[in-house]
Amino acid sequence: MTFDLEVDALGLLCPLPVLRARKRLQGLSSGQVLCLLADDPAAVIDVPHFCNEAGHELLSQSSEGAVTRYLIRKG
């Protein structure tokens, strides 16, 4: 899937990956897709919760080793 913006949050711990995603989503238009890369184990809980609370759609979540890629469509 294609995305409009990639955010590298590797090496950042909770809550920084979600805060960085939230900040970057503010600059996107509704319907655009953000790709978030994170290796914080708490992000697997935090990112879906953030999307649900903020009205964004978590399109996919996939892991490659310690890195998880989240595709988020701005609501």
Buried (B, 14 or more C-beta within 10 A) or exposed (E): EEBBBEBEBEEBEBBBBBBBBBEBBEEBEEEBBBBBBBBBEEBBEBBBEBBEEBEBEBBEBEEEEEEBBBBBBBE
